[in-house]
Amino acid sequence: MPNKFEPIDLHNVKIYPLAERKSKISNKDFAKAWQKGASYENFLDSLPDILAGAQIKKVISLITAAFENKKTVVFAMGAHVIKVGLNPIVIDLMERGIITAVAMNGAGIIHDLELALVGRTSEDVDASIVNGTFGMAHETCDAISYAVQKAGQNSIGLGEAVGRTIIEKEPAYQNQSILAAGDRLEIT
């Protein structure tokens, strides 16, 4: 038998006009569309100074200041940077000498390696966890195992060892690997 519920008592609910509510975001704060011929500086200036928009401007400013003052810029990242396709931008910043060190988690190492090996990554977890194949791609496991051994033998970090392994194996997409770029550029 279904439960019967009493209607909710709305007598104490207070409503007010939307125009009177204080809001965090206003259309006056929105970014402006890029105009043909405008500079990158104009684009940055057009970003909103609200929420994450203000934070990205601050990060860019701090990285620029560090670069201009010849300071180390460590790019500490998780796997999503790779999974959303930002490797070319990270590698470009490394090649320009802006990013001078990279710190990456284990998932990032795996995704970067898989991109270098086959040009794609990020398996369907829901499908592979059910049938017991999650994380069991032979080439990934083999390359990681080889790199771990290399790291131990040469007293180097895992990221550097994976970068060297990628360069050694010369896979078709090694130019898309942040770790291979780090080894090539001697950014460890």
N, CA, C and O of each residue as an XYZ file, in Angstrom:
752
protein
N       0.849     -1.181      0.000
C       0.000      0.000      0.000
C       0.891      1.238      0.000
O       1.769      1.369      0.853
N       0.673      2.142     -0.944
C       1.499      3.344     -1.012
C       1.296      4.240      0.213
O       0.204      4.321      0.775
N       2.386      4.909      0.607
C       2.283      5.855      1.725
C       1.539      7.092      1.270
O       1.690      7.547      0.137
N       0.760      7.610      2.142
C       0.057      8.857      1.839
C       0.717      9.943      2.665
O       0.881      9.805      3.877
N       1.086     11.001      2.014
C       1.760     12.104      2.684
C       0.843     13.309      2.722
O       0.037     13.552      1.824
N       1.004     14.039      3.787
C       0.270     15.291      3.910
C       0.926     16.324      3.000
O       2.142     16.279      2.812
N       0.187     17.222      2.448
C       0.798     18.279      1.627
C       1.774     19.122      2.468
O       1.570     19.304      3.668
N       2.791     19.610      1.850
C       3.784     20.445      2.527
C       3.128     21.768      2.906
O       2.402     22.371      2.116
N       3.397     22.195      4.114
C       2.865     23.469      4.601
C       3.750     24.594      4.073
O       4.907     24.711      4.474
N       3.233     25.392      3.207
C       3.984     26.492      2.583
C       3.698     27.850      3.226
O       4.083     28.880      2.672
N       3.043     27.873      4.365
C       2.672     29.138      4.981
C       3.879     29.973      5.408
O       3.795     31.201      5.397
N       4.988     29.355      5.779
C       6.159     30.110      6.242
C       7.175     30.408      5.134
O       8.217     31.013      5.384
N       6.862     29.980      3.916
C       7.763     30.263      2.792
C       7.607     31.734      2.431
O       6.497     32.246      2.284
N       8.756     32.398      2.292
C       8.736     33.824      1.943
C       9.288     33.994      0.547
O      10.355     33.473      0.224
N       8.578     34.706     -0.261
C       9.039     35.004     -1.614
C       9.336     36.489     -1.728
O       8.889     37.291     -0.909
N      10.086     36.839     -2.740
C      10.473     38.227     -2.944
C      10.712     38.428     -4.438
O      10.862     37.450     -5.170
N      10.749     39.652     -4.896
C      11.009     39.909     -6.312
C      12.475     39.625     -6.669
O      13.380     39.997     -5.922
N      12.699     38.982     -7.781
C      14.034     38.650     -8.253
C      14.907     39.899     -8.358
O      16.102     39.844     -8.070
N      14.326     41.007     -8.761
C      15.089     42.251     -8.912
C      15.688     42.735     -7.596
O      16.654     43.498     -7.606
N      15.131     42.306     -6.464
C      15.628     42.724     -5.159
C      16.694     41.782     -4.594
O      17.368     42.114     -3.619
N      16.839     40.622     -5.202
C      17.802     39.643     -4.678
C      19.228     40.055     -5.032
O      19.503     40.512     -6.141
N      20.122     39.882     -4.068
C      21.533     40.099     -4.316
C      22.056     38.880     -5.078
O      21.812     37.744     -4.670
N      22.772     39.110     -6.182
C      23.294     38.025     -7.013
C      24.798     38.155     -7.169
O      25.338     39.261     -7.135
N      25.471     37.034     -7.337
C      26.923     37.035     -7.506
C      27.349     37.426     -8.916
O      28.431     37.983     -9.104
N      26.520     37.144     -9.895
C      26.887     37.328    -11.290
C      25.902     38.265    -11.972
O      24.689     38.144    -11.806
N      26.443     39.192    -12.734
C      25.634     40.112    -13.531
C      26.132     40.071    -14.963
O      27.313     39.821    -15.202
N      25.242     40.313    -15.920
C      25.678     40.324    -17.312
C      26.695     41.431    -17.584
O      27.369     41.410    -18.614
N      26.810     42.390    -16.679
C      27.836     43.432    -16.815
C      29.234     42.849    -16.616
O      30.228     43.434    -17.047
N      29.298     41.674    -15.950
C      30.574     41.020    -15.670
C      31.019     40.064    -16.773
O      32.143     39.562    -16.734
N      30.169     39.807    -17.741
C      30.455     38.790    -18.749
C      31.681     39.127    -19.586
O      32.071     40.287    -19.718
N      32.274     38.082    -20.145
C      33.377     38.248    -21.104
C      32.841     38.909    -22.363
O      31.646     38.872    -22.657
N      33.752     39.504    -23.081
C      33.393     40.101    -24.366
C      33.931     39.197    -25.463
O      35.014     38.628    -25.326
N      33.188     39.064    -26.537
C      33.620     38.217    -27.651
C      34.892     38.786    -28.274
O      35.068     40.001    -28.361
N      35.771     37.885    -28.703
C      37.009     38.297    -29.366
C      36.664     38.988    -30.680
O      35.789     38.541    -31.422
N      37.347     40.060    -30.948
C      37.134     40.820    -32.183
C      38.290     40.553    -33.142
O      39.445     40.498    -32.717
N      38.001     40.391    -34.398
C      39.023     40.134    -35.406
C      40.110     41.202    -35.314
O      39.824     42.400    -35.299
N      41.360     40.747    -35.255
C      42.495     41.655    -35.177
C      42.897     42.043    -33.766
O      43.919     42.700    -33.567
N      42.093     41.638    -32.777
C      42.405     41.996    -31.390
C      43.587     41.162    -30.905
O      43.840     40.068    -31.412
N      44.298     41.686    -29.932
C      45.471     40.992    -29.393
C      45.051     39.973    -28.344
O      43.910     39.956    -27.881
N      46.008     39.124    -27.986
C      45.784     38.160    -26.916
C      45.550     38.902    -25.607
O      44.744     38.474    -24.780
N      46.253     40.013    -25.420
C      46.062     40.827    -24.216
C      44.627     41.332    -24.133
O      44.036     41.356    -23.053
N      44.060     41.739    -25.282
C      42.658     42.164    -25.300
C      41.734     41.019    -24.888
O      40.761     41.215    -24.159
N      42.058     39.830    -25.367
C      41.265     38.656    -24.998
C      41.312     38.432    -23.494
O      40.273     38.248    -22.859
N      42.519     38.447    -22.917
C      42.647     38.244    -21.472
C      41.902     39.317    -20.698
O      41.238     39.026    -19.704
N      42.012     40.549    -21.152
C      41.310     41.641    -20.482
C      39.798     41.466    -20.548
O      39.071     41.967    -19.690
N      39.324     40.748    -21.576
C      37.880     40.563    -21.732
C      37.317     39.466    -20.840
O      36.102     39.355    -20.678
N      38.206     38.649    -20.255
C      37.710     37.590    -19.378
C      37.092     38.203    -18.129
O      37.572     39.221    -17.631
N      36.031     37.587    -17.625
C      35.372     38.159    -16.451
C      36.243     38.063    -15.204
O      37.013     37.118    -15.034
N      36.105     39.048    -14.349
C      36.836     39.062    -13.075
C      35.976     38.466    -11.969
O      35.977     38.953    -10.838
N      35.247     37.418    -12.301
C      34.364     36.766    -11.344
C      34.724     35.286    -11.250
O      35.156     34.679    -12.230
N      34.544     34.725    -10.085
C      34.758     33.306     -9.835
C      36.066     32.823    -10.468
O      37.109     33.428    -10.220
N      36.050     31.756    -11.277
C      37.273     31.184    -11.837
C      37.920     32.111    -12.870
O      39.122     32.006    -13.115
N      37.155     33.006    -13.473
C      37.727     33.953    -14.436
C      38.797     34.822    -13.790
O      39.833     35.089    -14.399
N      38.558     35.255    -12.583
C      39.545     36.063    -11.859
C      40.748     35.215    -11.480
O      41.881     35.696    -11.506
N      40.514     33.970    -11.132
C      41.611     33.089    -10.729
C      42.551     32.786    -11.889
O      43.768     32.783    -11.708
N      42.005     32.532    -13.076
C      42.870     32.217    -14.216
C      43.737     33.413    -14.580
O      44.892     33.244    -14.969
N      43.200     34.606    -14.461
C      44.008     35.806    -14.725
C      45.154     35.916    -13.722
O      46.276     36.272    -14.084
N      44.862     35.607    -12.460
C      45.888     35.667    -11.418
C      46.971     34.622    -11.680
O      48.157     34.918    -11.541
N      46.580     33.412    -12.056
C      47.548     32.351    -12.360
C      48.429     32.762    -13.539
O      49.649     32.602    -13.485
N      47.829     33.282    -14.586
C      48.596     33.728    -15.756
C      49.571     34.826    -15.353
O      50.722     34.826    -15.790
N      49.126     35.743    -14.537
C      49.978     36.841    -14.079
C      51.164     36.317    -13.267
O      52.295     36.770    -13.449
N      50.904     35.365    -12.375
C      51.969     34.804    -11.543
C      52.973     34.002    -12.374
O      54.177     34.074    -12.131
N      52.483     33.245    -13.348
C      53.385     32.482    -14.221
C      54.230     33.437    -15.053
O      55.429     33.216    -15.225
N      53.621     34.486    -15.563
C      54.354     35.482    -16.354
C      55.448     36.127    -15.516
O      56.581     36.274    -15.976
N      55.119     36.509    -14.301
C      56.113     37.132    -13.415
C      57.248     36.160    -13.101
O      58.416     36.549    -13.095
N      56.912     34.911    -12.843
C      57.943     33.909    -12.556
C      58.857     33.726    -13.770
O      60.078     33.661    -13.625
N      58.273     33.643    -14.949
C      59.054     33.473    -16.175
C      59.979     34.670    -16.392
O      61.163     34.505    -16.683
N      59.432     35.864    -16.248
C      60.236     37.078    -16.453
C      61.362     37.192    -15.437
O      62.411     37.760    -15.739
N      61.161     36.662    -14.243
C      62.181     36.703    -13.190
C      63.037     35.432    -13.154
O      63.760     35.184    -12.190
N      62.940     34.634    -14.226
C      63.742     33.405    -14.368
C      63.565     32.449    -13.181
O      64.523     31.828    -12.720
N      62.341     32.346    -12.705
C      62.008     31.425    -11.620
C      61.503     30.109    -12.197
O      61.086     30.046    -13.353
N      61.545     29.074    -11.392
C      61.022     27.774    -11.793
C      59.502     27.827    -11.800
O      58.880     28.302    -10.850
N      58.915     27.336    -12.881
C      57.466     27.219    -12.961
C      57.149     25.729    -13.003
O      57.369     25.058    -14.011
N      56.629     25.227    -11.885
C      56.259     23.819    -11.785
C      54.793     23.687    -12.174
O      53.921     24.316    -11.575
N      54.535     22.876    -13.169
C      53.165     22.617    -13.596
C      52.719     21.319    -12.945
O      53.021     20.237    -13.446
N      51.996     21.418    -11.823
C      51.488     20.253    -11.098
C      50.089     19.964    -11.621
O      49.205     20.820    -11.577
N      49.904     18.757    -12.112
C      48.655     18.466    -12.809
C      48.129     17.077    -12.503
O      48.880     16.176    -12.128
N      46.842     16.926    -12.669
C      46.207     15.626    -12.623
C      45.928     15.148    -14.035
O      46.316     15.796    -15.008
N      45.265     14.032    -14.143
C      45.035     13.400    -15.445
C      44.070     14.169    -16.337
O      44.135     14.039    -17.560
N      43.177     14.967    -15.757
C      42.179     15.633    -16.590
C      42.800     16.625    -17.568
O      42.231     16.873    -18.631
N      43.929     17.187    -17.238
C      44.613     18.075    -18.187
C      44.868     17.309    -19.482
O      44.679     17.846    -20.573
N      45.292     16.068    -19.361
C      45.562     15.221    -20.519
C      44.259     14.760    -21.158
O      44.108     14.812    -22.379
N      43.321     14.311    -20.337
C      42.076     13.755    -20.848
C      41.228     14.769    -21.612
O      40.406     14.378    -22.441
N      41.409     16.045    -21.353
C      40.634     17.044    -22.097
C      41.431     17.624    -23.263
O      40.999     18.588    -23.895
N      42.604     17.033    -23.548
C      43.325     17.386    -24.759
C      44.257     18.580    -24.677
O      44.498     19.232    -25.693
N      44.793     18.889    -23.497
C      45.650     20.060    -23.357
C      47.143     19.761    -23.533
O      47.966     20.659    -23.352
N      47.510     18.525    -23.879
C      48.925     18.201    -24.063
C      49.647     19.159    -25.009
O      50.745     19.606    -24.676
N      49.086     19.496    -26.175
C      49.821     20.395    -27.071
C      50.140     21.749    -26.432
O      51.195     22.323    -26.702
N      49.254     22.255    -25.603
C      49.492     23.549    -24.957
C      50.567     23.416    -23.885
O      51.453     24.265    -23.784
N      50.495     22.356    -23.085
C      51.508     22.142    -22.052
C      52.879     21.964    -22.702
O      53.860     22.557    -22.253
N      52.951     21.156    -23.751
C      54.229     20.920    -24.444
C      54.761     22.220    -25.035
O      55.962     22.482    -24.962
N      53.896     23.029    -25.613
C      54.322     24.320    -26.164
C      54.918     25.208    -25.076
O      55.949     25.845    -25.296
N      54.289     25.258    -23.917
C      54.809     26.065    -22.807
C      56.144     25.513    -22.298
O      57.005     26.272    -21.852
N      56.308     24.198    -22.365
C      57.590     23.590    -22.000
C      58.662     23.975    -23.024
O      59.772     24.358    -22.654
N      58.329     23.873    -24.291
C      59.288     24.197    -25.359
C      59.690     25.666    -25.334
O      60.814     26.007    -25.705
N      58.802     26.518    -24.911
C      59.098     27.957    -24.822
C      59.884     28.300    -23.560
O      60.311     29.441    -23.383
N      60.075     27.319    -22.688
C      60.821     27.546    -21.458
C      60.000     28.181    -20.356
O      60.557     28.650    -19.363
N      58.682     28.205    -20.511
C      57.816     28.800    -19.493
C      57.568     27.790    -18.382
O      57.743     28.107    -17.205
N      57.163     26.577    -18.746
C      57.050     25.493    -17.766
C      58.418     24.852    -17.667
O      58.952     24.351    -18.656
N      58.987     24.868    -16.462
C      60.349     24.356    -16.279
C      60.397     23.092    -15.431
O      61.474     22.531    -15.224
N      59.259     22.638    -14.942
C      59.169     21.381    -14.212
C      57.723     20.901    -14.286
O      56.790     21.704    -14.315
N      57.551     19.585    -14.318
C      56.210     19.008    -14.378
C      56.068     17.991    -13.251
O      56.942     17.148    -13.047
N      54.962     18.079    -12.524
C      54.607     17.087    -11.512
C      53.266     16.503    -11.935
O      52.307     17.231    -12.194
N      53.216     15.173    -12.001
C      52.033     14.506    -12.534
C      51.686     13.310    -11.648
O      52.581     12.648    -11.122
N      50.404     13.035    -11.482
C      50.001     11.865    -10.710
C      50.058     10.601    -11.574
O      50.310     10.673    -12.777
N      49.824      9.461    -10.958
C      49.905      8.186    -11.670
C      48.916      8.068    -12.816
O      49.250      7.530    -13.871
N      47.720      8.558    -12.622
C      46.728      8.504    -13.699
C      47.197      9.344    -14.886
O      46.997      8.959    -16.038
N      47.815     10.479    -14.610
C      48.354     11.311    -15.683
C      49.430     10.583    -16.458
O      49.489     10.664    -17.685
N      50.284      9.868    -15.734
C      51.350      9.100    -16.382
C      50.744      8.061    -17.325
O      51.203      7.907    -18.457
N      49.730      7.361    -16.868
C      49.095      6.331    -17.699
C      48.445      6.952    -18.931
O      48.644      6.460    -20.041
N      47.677      8.018    -18.758
C      47.005      8.646    -19.899
C      48.018      9.218    -20.896
O      47.836      9.094    -22.107
N      49.072      9.837    -20.392
C      50.102     10.390    -21.270
C      50.780      9.267    -22.064
O      50.992      9.400    -23.269
N      51.112      8.182    -21.402
C      51.736      7.030    -22.051
C      50.825      6.446    -23.124
O      51.270      6.186    -24.241
N      49.551      6.239    -22.792
C      48.620      5.665    -23.764
C      48.447      6.564    -24.981
O      48.346      6.075    -26.106
N      48.412      7.875    -24.763
C      48.337      8.787    -25.906
C      49.539      8.616    -26.818
O      49.398      8.598    -28.041
N      50.724      8.490    -26.226
C      51.938      8.306    -27.023
C      51.900      6.983    -27.789
O      52.319      6.914    -28.944
N      51.396      5.938    -27.136
C      51.402      4.606    -27.749
C      50.387      4.460    -28.880
O      50.716      3.942    -29.947
N      49.157      4.914    -28.651
C      48.100      4.658    -29.636
C      47.286      5.894    -30.040
O      46.370      5.783    -30.855
N      47.606      7.067    -29.482
C      46.881      8.282    -29.861
C      45.513      8.419    -29.226
O      44.705      9.239    -29.663
N      45.242      7.626    -28.198
C      43.962      7.736    -27.492
C      44.115      7.163    -26.084
O      45.068      6.437    -25.798
N      43.163      7.499    -25.207
C      43.231      7.056    -23.816
C      41.849      7.149    -23.182
O      40.883      7.537    -23.839
N      41.761      6.797    -21.922
C      40.557      6.917    -21.091
C      39.531      5.839    -21.436
O      38.562      6.078    -22.156
N      39.777      4.659    -20.901
C      38.873      3.543    -21.149
C      37.521      3.766    -20.492
O      37.388      4.596    -19.593
N      36.533      3.030    -20.938
C      35.195      3.081    -20.371
C      35.204      2.270    -19.076
O      35.122      1.042    -19.106
N      35.303      2.957    -17.947
C      35.436      2.288    -16.651
C      34.228      1.396    -16.374
O      34.398      0.255    -15.945
N      33.018      1.890    -16.609
C      31.821      1.099    -16.314
C      31.842     -0.239    -17.049
O      31.483     -1.265    -16.472
N      32.249     -0.238    -18.291
C      32.261     -1.477    -19.078
C      33.387     -2.408    -18.641
O      33.187     -3.617    -18.521
N      34.571     -1.843    -18.404
C      35.724     -2.703    -18.125
C      35.818     -3.169    -16.677
O      36.435     -4.200    -16.408
N      35.231     -2.448    -15.754
C      35.292     -2.872    -14.349
C      34.424     -4.118    -14.137
O      34.762     -4.994    -13.342
N      33.315     -4.181    -14.853
C      32.380     -5.306    -14.726
C      33.013     -6.605    -15.220
O      32.828     -7.659    -14.611
N      33.763     -6.529    -16.327
C      34.317     -7.768    -16.881
C      35.753     -8.041    -16.436
O      36.383     -8.986    -16.911
N      36.276     -7.205    -15.513
C      37.590     -7.461    -14.942
C      38.775     -7.031    -15.785
O      39.903     -7.448    -15.520
N      38.543     -6.203    -16.796
C      39.652     -5.793    -17.660
C      40.136     -4.370    -17.405
O      41.022     -3.884    -18.108
N      39.560     -3.696    -16.403
C      39.950     -2.306    -16.140
C      41.444     -2.212    -15.842
O      41.953     -2.913    -14.967
N      42.140     -1.349    -16.568
C      43.560     -1.114    -16.353
C      44.447     -2.253    -16.817
O      45.603     -2.329    -16.402
N      43.952     -3.130    -17.651
C      44.702     -4.325    -18.031
C      45.175     -4.312    -19.484
O      45.475     -5.374    -20.030
N      45.249     -3.157    -20.120
C      45.774     -3.105    -21.489
C      47.237     -3.545    -21.454
O      48.044     -2.988    -20.711
N      47.562     -4.528    -22.248
C      48.896     -5.140    -22.214
C      50.015     -4.121    -22.427
O      50.972     -4.082    -21.655
N      49.900     -3.304    -23.458
C      50.976     -2.367    -23.789
C      51.211     -1.358    -22.671
O      52.354     -1.014    -22.370
N      50.136     -0.887    -22.058
C      50.265      0.067    -20.953
C      50.984     -0.583    -19.778
O      51.944     -0.029    -19.241
N      50.515     -1.755    -19.386
C      51.129     -2.461    -18.245
C      52.594     -2.783    -18.521
O      53.442     -2.612    -17.645
N      52.896     -3.247    -19.730
C      54.262     -3.612    -20.094
C      55.183     -2.389    -20.041
O      56.278     -2.463    -19.484
N      54.746     -1.273    -20.615
C      55.581     -0.060    -20.637
C      55.784      0.513    -19.239
O      56.881      0.965    -18.909
N      54.744      0.499    -18.417
C      54.874      0.996    -17.042
C      55.840      0.112    -16.262
O      56.698      0.622    -15.542
N      55.713     -1.196    -16.397
C      56.607     -2.123    -15.701
C      58.059     -1.889    -16.117
O      58.956     -1.845    -15.276
N      58.273     -1.741    -17.397
C      59.621     -1.479    -17.922
C      60.169     -0.166    -17.351
O      61.327     -0.096    -16.940
N      59.321      0.876    -17.329
C      59.743      2.187    -16.826
C      60.055      2.135    -15.323
O      61.005      2.769    -14.864
N      59.260      1.384    -14.567
C      59.523      1.255    -13.127
C      60.893      0.611    -12.904
O      61.658      1.056    -12.048
N      61.197     -0.428    -13.666
C      62.510     -1.073    -13.562
C      63.621     -0.088    -13.927
O      64.647     -0.028    -13.250
N      63.415      0.679    -14.992
C      64.397      1.669    -15.441
C      64.605      2.741    -14.372
O      65.732      3.175    -14.132
N      63.523      3.162    -13.737
C      63.620      4.177    -12.678
C      64.485      3.659    -11.536
O      65.346      4.375    -11.025
N      64.251      2.418    -11.142
C      65.031      1.833    -10.049
C      66.495      1.655    -10.408
O      67.375      1.935     -9.595
N      66.759      1.193    -11.615
C      68.138      0.950    -12.049
C      68.942      2.239    -12.181
O      70.149      2.255    -11.939
N      68.260      3.324    -12.569
C      68.955      4.581    -12.847
C      68.729      5.658    -11.791
O      69.178      6.792    -11.956
N      68.037      5.311    -10.704
C      67.724      6.268     -9.637
C      67.114      7.565    -10.182
O      67.559      8.671     -9.874
N      66.079      7.380    -11.004
C      65.348      8.527    -11.556
C      63.878      8.393    -11.189
O      63.440      7.336    -10.733
N      63.133      9.444    -11.384
C      61.704      9.419    -11.090
C      60.924      8.648    -12.142
O      61.405      8.427    -13.253
N      59.712      8.241    -11.777
C      58.883      7.466    -12.690
C      58.512      8.271    -13.943
O      58.512      7.727    -15.047
N      58.197      9.554    -13.778
C      57.849     10.371    -14.946
C      58.980     10.432    -15.947
O      58.768     10.281    -17.150
N      60.187     10.654    -15.445
C      61.352     10.693    -16.329
C      61.558      9.335    -16.999
O      61.860      9.268    -18.191
N      61.397      8.262    -16.240
C      61.576      6.926    -16.795
C      60.534      6.626    -17.877
O      60.864      6.023    -18.899
N      59.292      7.036    -17.666
C      58.256      6.823    -18.677
C      58.562      7.673    -19.916
O      58.406      7.203    -21.043
N      58.993      8.912    -19.714
C      59.376      9.756    -20.853
C      60.479      9.119    -21.670
O      60.413      9.101    -22.899
N      61.490      8.599    -21.002
C      62.597      7.917    -21.702
C      62.110      6.660    -22.420
O      62.535      6.360    -23.535
N      61.216      5.939    -21.763
C      60.671      4.723    -22.368
C      59.909      5.059    -23.648
O      60.036      4.355    -24.650
N      59.132      6.113    -23.619
C      58.379      6.533    -24.801
C      59.349      6.878    -25.935
O      59.156      6.446    -27.071
N      60.367      7.638    -25.630
C      61.339      8.016    -26.659
C      62.057      6.777    -27.201
O      62.280      6.661    -28.406
N      62.409      5.868    -26.319
C      63.082      4.628    -26.710
C      62.228      3.784    -27.646
O      62.721      3.268    -28.649
N      60.945      3.643    -27.316
C      60.039      2.788    -28.090
C      59.595      3.440    -29.402
O      59.118      2.754    -30.307
N      59.753      4.775    -29.506
C      59.387      5.533    -30.708
C      57.974      5.244    -31.220
O      57.799      4.954    -32.404
N      56.970      5.318    -30.353
C      55.602      5.077    -30.838
C      55.149      6.210    -31.759
O      55.728      7.297    -31.767
N      54.119      5.932    -32.519
C      53.636      6.868    -33.545
C      53.250      8.247    -32.999
O      53.357      9.242    -33.715
N      52.806      8.315    -31.751
C      52.287      9.577    -31.216
C      53.158     10.143    -30.101
O      52.660     10.881    -29.251
N      54.426      9.818    -30.085
C      55.299     10.278    -29.000
C      55.360     11.802    -28.920
O      55.618     12.348    -27.848
N      55.129     12.496    -30.032
C      55.167     13.961    -30.015
C      54.012     14.566    -29.218
O      54.016     15.766    -28.945
N      53.026     13.751    -28.842
C      51.887     14.229    -28.046
C      52.079     13.984    -26.557
O      51.195     14.295    -25.760
N      53.222     13.430    -26.175
C      53.470     13.079    -24.781
C      54.191     14.189    -24.026
O      55.255     14.647    -24.442
N      53.608     14.612    -22.924
C      54.237     15.589    -22.037
C      55.509     14.996    -21.434
O      56.524     15.682    -21.314
N      55.447     13.718    -21.054
C      56.614     13.086    -20.426
C      57.763     12.923    -21.410
O      58.919     13.132    -21.043
N      57.467     12.556    -22.650
C      58.520     12.462    -23.657
C      59.105     13.843    -23.934
O      60.318     13.979    -24.097
N      58.263     14.859    -23.988
C      58.758     16.232    -24.178
C      59.635     16.634    -23.008
O      60.659     17.290    -23.198
N      59.249     16.251    -21.805
C      60.066     16.554    -20.629
C      61.443     15.919    -20.717
O      62.443     16.549    -20.373
N      61.501     14.664    -21.178
C      62.791     14.010    -21.316
C      63.606     14.671    -22.426
O      64.799     14.928    -22.264
N      62.954     14.940    -23.546
C      63.639     15.582    -24.684
C      64.199     16.953    -24.295
O      65.298     17.320    -24.709
N      63.449     17.691    -23.512
C      63.836     19.053    -23.114
C      64.624     19.089    -21.817
O      65.009     20.158    -21.345
N      64.863     17.907    -21.238
C      65.561     17.776    -19.955
C      64.834     18.520    -18.833
O      65.443     19.161    -17.977
N      63.509     18.406    -18.878
C      62.654     18.940    -17.815
C      62.229     17.730    -17.005
O      61.398     16.938    -17.450
N      62.806     17.585    -15.801
C      62.501     16.386    -15.019
C      61.882     16.769    -13.685
O      61.555     15.896    -12.882
